[in-house]
Amino acid sequence: GLPIQPQPLEVQADGSLDLQQVLDAIKPDDFHFARTRLLALENTMQGKVLPLDYLAAARTLTLEKGLALHLDGARLYNASVRLGVDVREITRHFDSVSVCLSKGLGAPIGSVLCGSQPLIAKARRLRKMLGGGMRQAGGLAAAGLYALDHQVERLADDHANAAFLAEGLSGLGYAVEPVQTNMVYVQIGERAASLKAFCA
């Protein structure tokens, strides 16, 4: 396997990582520890959009500490639509970005990795070494391109539908977290038992 030692951190209520906790988690320069080399952020995280100033602060931190910065952008376009900015305003802070074309955008399958030419060349080699190649994927690639060309603006409809659902659930007495994008988190409390019985 790859020599990776993850260091999970608690996600804040707004979807961010506390940057002081990130600093505190960076391992000292000691051969007893794996070197800290990468900070990975997710945007959106649990439906919460990371603000642009937070991304800039994370970039500053990683530059000062010699870390690469990766964006798990599975729902990057949801963040872009919510903020009303081009995705480049978000991704410019990162060394690498992964984007899912099936979540929200509606492609049947597929994700892409974006980064510098040397990084992508290395990723392609590693993918091949690990058996991740796929033949005759042009049809799937075409569906992904279609999704990027035609589905991004429709994410605003998903956000509006999620907000509508949250408002309705709140009106029925459920505790609903504030909705920013396409995810609705509901606390159902004592009603969970009857819901489980209904689903059984």
ROTOR-888481 format. One record per residue: residue number from 0; residue in one letter; z negated, x negated, y of N, C-alpha, C, O, CB in turn. Coordinates in steps of 0.1 Angstrom, whole numbers. Each point is the difference from the previous one (the first is absolute). Glycine has a CB too. Layout:
! ROTOR-888481
> resi|resn|nZ|nX|nY|caZ|caX|caY|cZ|cX|cY|oZ|oX|oY|cbZ|cbX|cbY
> NUM|A|Z|X|Y|Z|X|Y|Z|X|Y|Z|X|Y|Z|X|Y
...
This chain:
! ROTOR-888481
> resi|resn|nZ|nX|nY|caZ|caX|caY|cZ|cX|cY|oZ|oX|oY|cbZ|cbX|cbY
> 0|G|0|-8|-12|0|8|12|0|-8|12|-1|-13|0|-11|30|-12
> 1|L|13|-11|24|0|-6|13|-14|-3|3|-9|8|-2|30|3|9
> 2|P|-24|-23|-1|-13|-4|4|-5|7|13|0|-6|11|4|-16|-22
> 3|I|-7|35|10|-5|8|11|-14|4|-2|-3|5|-11|27|3|16
> 4|Q|-32|-9|5|-14|5|0|-2|9|11|-4|-4|11|-4|-17|-22
> 5|P|9|34|9|-1|10|12|-15|1|5|-9|-3|-8|29|15|-1
> 6|Q|-21|-9|21|-13|2|6|0|13|8|3|1|12|-7|-26|-10
> 7|P|2|36|-10|0|14|7|-11|1|10|-11|-5|-1|20|15|-20
> 8|L|-5|-3|32|-9|3|11|-1|15|2|10|7|-3|-5|-29|14
> 9|E|-16|27|-6|-2|14|2|9|5|12|1|-6|10|-24|5|-19
> 10|V|30|12|6|9|6|10|-8|8|10|-9|8|-4|28|-8|-12
> 11|Q|-17|-2|29|-7|8|10|5|14|1|11|3|-6|-15|-24|19
> 12|A|-3|30|-7|4|14|1|14|2|6|7|10|-2|-31|-4|4
> 13|D|28|-15|7|13|1|7|11|-7|-8|11|-1|5|-23|2|17
> 14|G|9|-5|-34|10|-6|-8|2|-15|1|8|-7|-7|3|28|8
> 15|S|-19|-27|8|1|-15|3|-10|-7|-9|-9|5|-6|17|0|30
> 16|L|-6|-18|-24|-10|-10|-5|-8|-5|12|7|-4|10|7|-2|-31
> 17|D|-27|5|21|-7|-6|11|4|-15|0|-3|-8|-10|-17|24|7
> 18|L|25|-21|14|5|-13|1|-11|-11|-1|3|-11|-4|16|20|18
> 19|Q|-31|-5|-10|-11|-9|-1|-3|-2|-15|-3|-11|-5|-7|18|27
> 20|Q|11|4|-30|-2|-1|-14|11|-9|-7|-3|-7|-9|-9|30|9
> 21|V|24|-21|6|11|-9|-5|-4|-14|2|2|-9|-9|15|27|14
> 22|L|-21|-22|7|-4|-13|3|-11|-5|-9|1|-12|-5|5|15|29
> 23|D|-16|5|-26|-11|-4|-9|4|-2|-14|-7|-7|-8|-8|20|23
> 24|A|26|-6|-19|4|-1|-14|9|-12|-3|3|-3|-12|-4|27|11
> 25|I|6|-31|12|8|-12|-2|-8|-11|-7|-11|-4|5|25|10|15
> 26|K|-9|-11|-31|-8|-10|-8|0|-13|8|9|-4|6|-3|15|-28
> 27|P|-18|-18|21|0|-14|6|9|-10|-7|4|3|-12|-28|2|19
> 28|D|27|-16|-1|8|-10|-6|-8|-8|-10|-5|-10|3|19|9|18
> 29|D|-15|7|-33|-8|-6|-10|7|2|-13|4|11|-3|-26|-6|16
> 30|F|23|-15|-22|7|1|-12|-6|10|-10|6|2|-10|2|-25|14
> 31|H|-20|28|-1|-6|10|-9|6|14|2|-2|9|-8|-19|-23|9
> 32|F|28|15|10|6|13|3|15|0|1|6|-11|3|-26|16|10
> 33|A|26|6|-16|15|1|2|2|1|15|-8|5|8|11|7|-30
> 34|R|8|-18|26|3|0|15|4|14|4|8|6|-7|-1|-31|6
> 35|T|-11|29|12|4|12|6|13|-2|7|1|-9|9|-25|17|-6
> 36|R|35|-1|-7|13|-3|5|7|12|6|10|-2|8|-8|-15|-25
> 37|L|-7|29|14|8|12|4|-10|11|4|-10|3|-7|29|-10|-8
> 38|L|-15|15|25|-7|12|4|11|11|-2|11|-1|5|-27|-10|12
> 39|A|12|21|-25|10|11|-3|-7|13|6|-11|4|-3|20|-15|-18
> 40|L|-1|18|30|-4|12|6|9|11|-6|12|-2|-3|-21|-9|24
> 41|E|4|24|-21|8|11|-4|1|9|12|-10|3|7|2|-4|-31
> 42|N|20|6|27|3|9|11|11|10|-4|12|-4|0|-19|-14|17
> 43|T|3|30|-19|-12|6|3|-10|-2|-12|4|-3|-11|7|20|25
> 44|M|-24|-16|-10|-10|-1|-10|-8|13|-1|-6|4|10|4|-29|-6
> 45|Q|3|31|-15|-6|14|-2|4|9|11|-8|8|5|-12|-19|-16
> 46|G|33|10|15|6|9|10|-3|-4|14|4|7|9|-6|10|-25
> 47|K|-6|-28|18|-4|-4|14|10|-11|4|3|-9|-8|-28|15|4
> 48|V|29|-6|17|9|-9|5|-7|-11|8|-9|2|8|26|16|-6
> 49|L|-14|-31|-5|-6|-11|6|7|-2|14|12|0|1|-17|-11|-23
> 50|P|-3|11|33|5|-2|13|7|-13|2|-3|-10|-6|-15|25|15
> 51|L|28|-16|0|7|-12|3|-9|-11|5|2|-12|-4|18|25|9
> 52|D|-30|-10|3|-9|-11|5|-9|-5|-11|-3|-12|0|3|23|22
> 53|Y|-3|-3|-32|-7|-5|-12|9|-10|-8|-5|-11|-4|-9|32|3
> 54|L|26|-17|0|10|-9|-8|1|-13|8|1|-11|-7|11|31|-2
> 55|A|-11|-20|22|1|-12|8|-13|-9|-2|1|-12|-1|14|24|18
> 56|A|-26|-6|-17|-13|-7|-2|0|-6|-14|-5|-12|-2|-7|27|18
> 57|A|17|-8|-26|0|-5|-14|10|-12|0|-3|-10|-7|-3|32|-3
> 58|R|17|-21|17|9|-11|0|-6|-13|6|2|-11|-5|17|28|7
> 59|T|-26|-15|9|-7|-11|7|-10|-7|-9|0|-12|-1|3|24|23
> 60|L|-10|-3|-29|-10|-6|-10|7|-8|-11|-5|-11|-3|-10|31|8
> 61|T|25|-15|-10|7|-7|-11|6|-13|5|0|-10|-8|4|32|-4
> 62|L|2|-22|23|5|-12|6|-10|-11|2|2|-11|-3|16|25|14
> 63|E|-30|-9|-5|-11|-10|2|-5|-6|-13|-5|-11|0|-1|24|21
> 64|K|6|-5|-31|-6|-4|-13|10|-5|-10|-3|-4|-11|-15|20|15
> 65|G|31|-17|0|10|-5|-9|3|9|-12|3|-5|-11|-10|-17|18
> 66|L|6|35|-5|3|9|-11|13|7|2|5|2|12|-29|2|-15
> 67|A|31|0|-7|11|9|1|-5|14|1|-11|3|-4|26|-19|-10
> 68|L|-7|25|20|-3|14|2|10|8|-7|12|0|4|-24|-5|18
> 69|H|8|13|-32|9|9|-7|-3|15|3|-12|4|2|14|-21|-20
> 70|L|8|25|19|-1|14|2|4|8|-12|12|-1|-4|-9|-2|29
> 71|D|-13|10|-31|4|10|-10|4|12|8|-8|8|4|-8|-17|-22
> 72|G|29|10|19|6|11|9|6|11|-9|11|5|4|-6|-22|14
> 73|A|-12|21|-29|5|10|-8|3|13|9|10|7|-3|-23|-16|-17
> 74|R|5|11|30|2|11|9|2|-4|14|-4|6|9|-10|8|-24
> 75|L|21|-26|16|3|-6|13|7|10|10|-4|1|12|5|-23|-23
> 76|Y|8|30|6|8|8|8|-9|12|5|3|6|11|18|-12|-23
> 77|N|-31|10|4|-9|10|5|-8|-5|13|-2|7|9|0|2|-33
> 78|A|-2|-22|23|-7|-6|11|10|-1|12|-4|3|12|-11|-16|-27
> 79|S|27|9|13|10|-1|11|2|14|7|0|0|12|11|-19|-25
> 80|V|-9|29|5|2|13|6|-12|5|7|1|5|11|14|1|-29
> 81|R|-27|-8|13|-12|4|6|-2|-7|14|-4|6|10|-7|-2|-33
> 82|L|14|-17|23|-2|-8|12|12|2|10|-2|-3|12|-11|-14|-25
> 83|G|24|22|8|11|2|9|7|-13|3|5|-2|11|-16|22|-2
> 84|V|11|-30|-18|6|-13|3|9|-4|-12|-1|6|-11|-19|-13|24
> 85|D|29|-2|-10|9|-5|-10|-9|-8|-10|-10|-6|4|30|5|12
> 86|V|-16|1|-29|-8|-8|-9|-1|-15|3|-10|-6|-4|17|22|-13
> 87|R|2|-21|25|-1|-14|4|-12|-3|8|-5|-11|1|30|10|-2
> 88|E|-29|11|9|-12|-2|8|-13|-2|-9|-9|-6|5|20|20|13
> 89|I|-10|-8|-30|-11|-2|-9|2|-13|-8|-10|-8|-1|7|33|-1
> 90|T|15|-27|-4|2|-11|-9|0|-13|7|-1|-10|-7|13|26|-8
> 91|R|-10|-17|28|2|-13|6|-13|-9|-1|1|-12|2|15|23|14
> 92|H|-27|-5|-19|-13|-7|-2|-1|-7|-13|-9|-7|-2|-1|24|18
> 93|F|19|-14|-26|-2|-3|-14|9|-11|-5|12|-1|5|-20|24|-9
> 94|D|4|-31|-5|9|-10|-7|8|7|-11|11|-4|-2|-28|-14|7
> 95|S|12|28|-11|7|7|-10|-4|15|0|-12|3|4|13|-24|-18
> 96|V|8|29|10|-2|15|0|6|6|-13|11|-3|-3|-11|4|29
> 97|S|-8|7|-33|6|8|-11|1|15|5|-9|5|6|0|-21|-24
> 98|V|20|22|14|2|14|5|5|8|-13|8|-4|-7|-2|-3|31
> 99|C|-13|18|-26|4|9|-10|10|10|5|-1|6|10|-21|-8|-21
> 100|L|33|4|3|11|9|5|-2|14|-7|7|9|4|8|-28|-1
> 101|S|-24|20|-12|-1|13|-7|-12|9|6|1|12|0|8|-23|-21
> 102|K|-19|4|25|-12|8|6|5|5|14|3|-8|9|-20|-6|-21
> 103|G|17|27|14|3|5|13|15|0|3|5|11|4|-27|-18|3
> 104|L|29|-4|-9|14|-1|3|9|7|-10|12|3|3|-17|-24|9
> 105|G|0|23|-24|7|9|-9|11|-7|-9|7|7|-8|-11|10|24
> 106|A|5|-30|-16|9|-7|-9|-6|2|-14|-13|1|-2|20|-18|19
> 107|P|1|17|-28|-6|2|-13|-8|-11|-5|-9|2|-9|29|12|4
> 108|I|-18|-26|10|-7|-12|-5|3|-11|10|9|0|7|-7|7|-32
> 109|G|-11|-17|25|3|-12|7|-9|-4|11|-6|9|8|28|-4|-13
> 110|S|-24|-18|7|-8|-6|11|8|-12|4|8|-6|-8|-30|15|0
> 111|V|20|-14|20|6|-12|4|-11|-10|6|-10|5|5|32|8|0
> 112|L|-19|-25|-6|-8|-11|5|8|-6|12|11|-4|-2|-24|0|-20
> 113|C|7|3|33|6|-6|12|-8|-13|4|-12|0|0|21|23|8
> 114|G|-2|-33|-3|-6|-12|4|10|-10|4|12|3|0|-32|2|-14
> 115|S|16|-18|15|9|-11|4|9|-3|-12|-3|4|-12|-14|-13|27
> 116|Q|28|3|-13|9|-4|-10|-6|-8|-11|2|3|-12|16|-2|28
> 117|P|-26|-11|-13|-7|-8|-10|-10|8|-9|0|-1|-12|3|-19|27
> 118|L|-10|30|-8|-9|8|-8|7|9|-9|-4|2|-12|-12|-3|31
> 119|I|27|7|-15|8|9|-8|6|-7|-12|1|5|-11|3|10|31
> 120|A|1|-27|-17|6|-9|-11|-10|-3|-10|3|1|-12|13|-11|28
> 121|K|-28|7|-12|-11|-3|-10|-4|13|-7|-2|0|-13|-7|-18|28
> 122|A|8|29|-8|-3|13|-7|10|4|-10|-3|5|-11|-9|2|32
> 123|R|25|-9|-18|11|3|-9|-1|-8|-13|2|4|-11|13|2|30
> 124|R|-18|-19|-17|-2|-9|-12|-12|4|-8|2|1|-13|8|-20|26
> 125|L|-21|22|-7|-12|4|-7|3|14|-8|-4|1|-11|-11|-13|28
> 126|R|22|21|-10|3|12|-6|8|-2|-13|-2|6|-10|2|6|32
> 127|K|10|-21|-21|9|-3|-12|-8|-6|-11|1|3|-12|19|-6|27
> 128|M|-29|-7|-11|-8|-6|-10|-9|9|-7|-3|-2|-12|3|-18|26
> 129|L|-5|31|-7|-9|9|-6|7|12|-7|-7|9|-4|-10|-16|21
> 130|G|30|7|-17|7|11|-6|2|12|8|2|11|-5|-10|-20|-16
> 131|G|8|7|34|1|12|9|14|4|5|1|8|9|-23|-14|-2
> 132|G|32|-1|-13|14|4|4|4|13|-5|-6|6|-9|11|-30|9
> 133|M|5|30|6|6|13|-4|15|0|3|5|-4|10|-27|15|-4
> 134|R|29|-8|-16|15|1|0|5|13|5|-7|11|-2|8|-28|-16
> 135|Q|10|17|24|7|12|5|-9|9|8|-1|12|-2|15|-13|-19
> 136|A|-20|-5|31|-10|8|8|7|5|13|-7|5|9|-12|-19|-18
> 137|G|32|13|10|7|4|12|-2|14|4|-2|4|12|18|-21|-17
> 138|G|-16|26|-5|-3|14|3|-13|3|6|-2|8|9|17|-2|-28
> 139|L|-25|-13|13|-14|2|6|-1|-6|14|-7|5|8|-2|-6|-32
> 140|A|16|-11|26|0|-6|13|7|10|10|-5|1|12|6|-24|-22
> 141|A|9|29|6|7|10|9|-10|11|4|0|5|12|23|-10|-22
> 142|A|-30|10|0|-10|11|3|-11|-6|10|-4|8|9|8|3|-31
> 143|G|-8|-23|21|-9|-6|9|5|-1|14|-7|3|10|-3|-16|-29
> 144|L|23|9|20|6|-1|13|2|13|7|-2|2|12|14|-22|-20
> 145|Y|-9|30|-1|1|14|6|-14|4|5|0|6|11|19|0|-27
> 146|A|-29|-8|9|-14|3|4|-3|-6|14|-5|7|9|-2|-5|-33
> 147|L|10|-15|25|-2|-7|13|8|6|11|-5|1|12|-1|-22|-25
> 148|D|18|25|10|9|5|11|-3|15|4|3|4|11|14|-20|-20
> 149|H|-22|24|-1|-1|14|3|-14|7|-2|-1|11|4|24|-11|-12
> 150|Q|-32|-7|3|-13|6|-3|-11|-4|9|-11|7|0|18|-6|-23
> 151|V|-6|-11|31|-11|-5|8|-5|10|10|-12|3|1|21|-26|-4
> 152|E|0|29|10|-4|10|10|-7|12|-6|-9|7|6|28|-14|8
> 153|R|-16|10|-27|-6|12|-7|-14|-2|-3|-7|9|-3|29|-4|-6
> 154|L|-27|-18|10|-14|-2|-3|-9|7|10|-11|4|-3|17|-26|-6
> 155|A|-1|25|21|-8|8|10|-2|14|-5|-11|5|2|21|-19|16
> 156|D|-1|19|-26|-2|13|-7|-12|-1|-10|-8|9|0|33|-3|3
> 157|D|-25|-16|-10|-11|-2|-10|-13|-1|7|-10|6|-4|25|-18|-11
> 158|H|-16|5|27|-12|-1|7|-4|13|6|-12|4|-1|18|-27|7
> 159|A|3|31|-1|-3|13|5|-5|9|-11|-9|8|2|27|-10|16
> 160|N|-12|2|-30|-4|8|-11|-14|-4|-5|-8|9|-3|32|-7|-4
> 161|A|-27|-15|7|-14|-4|-4|-10|5|11|-11|4|-4|21|-25|-7
> 162|A|-6|20|23|-10|5|11|-2|15|-2|-11|5|2|19|-23|14
> 163|F|3|26|-19|-1|14|-2|-9|3|-12|-8|9|1|31|-6|9
> 164|L|-21|-10|-21|-9|2|-12|-14|-3|4|-9|7|-4|28|-13|-11
> 165|A|-22|-5|22|-13|-4|3|-7|11|9|-11|3|-2|18|-27|1
> 166|E|1|29|11|-5|11|8|-4|12|-8|-10|6|2|24|-15|17
> 167|G|-5|13|-28|-3|11|-9|-12|-2|-8|-9|10|-2|33|-5|2
> 168|L|-26|-16|-6|-11|-3|-9|-13|-1|9|-11|5|-5|25|-17|-11
> 169|S|-13|7|28|-12|0|9|-4|14|3|-12|3|1|19|-25|8
> 170|G|3|31|-7|-3|13|4|-6|8|-12|-7|10|2|26|-11|13
> 171|L|-18|-4|-27|-6|6|-12|-14|-6|-2|-6|4|-10|29|0|0
> 172|G|-27|-13|18|-14|-5|-1|-1|-14|-7|-11|-5|-2|4|28|2
> 173|Y|19|-29|-3|-1|-13|-6|-1|-11|10|5|2|11|9|7|-30
> 174|A|-21|-20|15|-1|-11|9|12|-9|-2|3|-5|-11|-28|5|10
> 175|V|33|-1|12|13|-7|-1|0|-12|9|-4|1|12|16|20|-18
> 176|E|-9|-33|1|1|-12|9|12|2|10|10|7|-4|-20|-22|-14
> 177|P|9|9|30|11|1|9|13|-5|-6|0|-11|-7|-16|8|26
> 178|V|27|10|-17|13|-4|-6|8|-7|10|2|5|12|-3|15|-27
> 179|Q|7|-32|11|9|-7|9|14|0|-5|10|1|8|-29|-15|-2
> 180|T|21|14|-19|13|0|-6|2|10|-10|-1|12|2|2|-36|2
> 181|N|2|21|-17|4|9|-10|-11|2|-11|3|5|-10|20|-11|14
> 182|M|-35|1|-1|-11|1|-10|-11|9|5|-4|-1|12|10|-22|-21
> 183|V|-11|31|1|-11|9|3|-12|-3|-9|2|2|-13|14|17|21
> 184|Y|-27|-22|-3|-12|-3|-8|-10|11|3|-4|3|11|8|-28|-10
> 185|V|-8|32|-12|-9|12|1|-13|-3|-8|1|-4|-12|20|19|15
> 186|Q|-32|-11|3|-13|0|-8|-2|14|-5|-2|9|8|-8|-28|7
> 187|I|10|20|-28|-2|14|-5|-14|3|-5|-3|12|-3|27|-13|-3
> 188|G|-32|-9|5|-14|2|-2|-3|8|-13|5|-3|-11|-9|2|35
> 189|E|-4|12|-22|-4|8|-12|11|8|-6|-1|5|-11|-21|-3|22
> 190|R|33|-1|-4|11|8|-5|8|-8|-11|9|5|-7|-7|6|29
> 191|A|-6|-24|-24|7|-8|-9|-1|5|-14|10|0|-8|-14|-20|22
> 192|A|-8|26|-18|-2|5|-14|10|11|-3|6|1|-10|-30|-7|11
> 193|S|25|16|9|9|11|-2|15|-5|0|8|6|-7|-25|10|17
> 194|L|20|-26|-2|14|-5|0|3|-7|-13|11|2|-6|-13|-5|31
> 195|K|-7|-4|-31|2|-7|-13|2|11|-11|8|-2|-8|-22|-18|16
> 196|A|6|30|-7|1|11|-10|14|7|1|6|3|-10|-31|1|11
> 197|F|30|-2|12|13|6|2|11|-9|-5|10|5|-6|-19|6|26
> 198|C|8|-24|-19|10|-9|-4|0|-3|-15|10|-5|-6|-11|-6|28
> 199|A|-10|15|-29|-1|-3|-14|9|9|-9|0|-1|-12|-24|-7|16
